Amino acid sequence: MNKEEQLKIIEEMQLVVEQMRLDDLEEDSSLAEEMFECSCCGKTKSLAGSIQYGKYRLCNDCVLLAETGFAIGKFKNADDLIKAMEDTRLEEMCEFIKNEEKRRIIKCKK
């Protein structure tokens, strides 16, 4: 698969995944406020446009990564993507811990 074909797939997937998010919001606007921790990136994200891949729930952004990766042959399954995103999840966890510590210190000073 050449670069041009890959770019076409990426553009098509961006449209499809965004439409999934919009469809979810049209069906149930409260999904925008319902949050979960993405199994892939580790961020707290909206349920709108998320998908369950076996034991993993992926946010809309990671669904785009997954579906694009599957289409261009970079990933065979969700496990491959989860492994590839390990550093990103760890960075997100560290950031969360740092922010919680800052909040705790601020709260103690009050």
N, C-alpha and C positions, 0 to 999 in steps of 0.2 A: 504494500500500500504506500503510495507516494504522499508527499506533504500536502499536495492540493486535495487529495481524497480525504486525508485526515482532517484538514481544515473544514471541509464541507460537512463531515460527520460532526465535528465539534459545533459548528454553527447550527446544524439541525437539532442536535441534542440540547443546546441552550434554549432553543424555542420550545421543544417538547417539555423539558423540565420546568421552564417558567410557566407554561400553560397548565401543567399539573398543579403547581402552586396556586395559580389563579382559580382553577376549577375547584380546588379544595376550599378556598376562601369564599367562592360563590356558593358552594354547597353549605358551608358552615363558617361564618365569619369569625366565630369565637376561636377557631383554630389559630388565628394570628396571636392570640393571647395565651394559648396553651403551650407550655414550654417543656422541653425534655433535653437530656444530655445526649448529644450525638455520639454514637459508638465509634465513629470514624475520626472526627476532628476533636471531639471532647468538649466542644462548645455547647452552651445552652442555647437552643434554637427553637423556633416555632414549629409546631406540628404540621403546619400548612406545607404541603409539597414533600413531606418526608415519606420514606418508604421503609418497610420492614423487609430485610433480606435475611431470612432464617432467624438467627438469634440476635441480629444487629438491626437497630433502627438508625437510619441515616437521615441527616437533615437535607434540605433541598439542594444546598451547595454540594454536599458529598454525593448525593444521588447523581448530580451532573458528572462528577468525577468518575463515579462507578460506571454509569451507562456509557460514557465516552470511552473509558478504559476498556470496557467489555467489547465495544464496537470496533475499536482499533487493535484489539488483541493484547493490550498491555496487562490486563487482569483476566484471569479465568473465572474468578468468583469473588464474593465479598471478603473472604478470608485474605486473599491476596491484597486487596485494597487496605484492609485493616492493618495488615503487617506493614505495608508501605507508608501508612500514616502514623505509625507508632511515635516517631519523634514529634510530630505536630500535637498529638494527644498529650504527650509528656510535657511539652512546653505549655500547653493550655492548663494542665494540672498545676504546674509550678506557678503560673501567673495567678491562678485562683488562690493558691495557698498564700502567695505574697499579698494579694489584695485582702484576704481574710485577716492576715496578721496586721496589716495597716488599719483595718476597721476596728480590730480588737484594741490596738494601741490608742486610737482616737477615742474610742468608747471609754477606755480606762482614764484618759486625761480629763474627761468631762465631769 
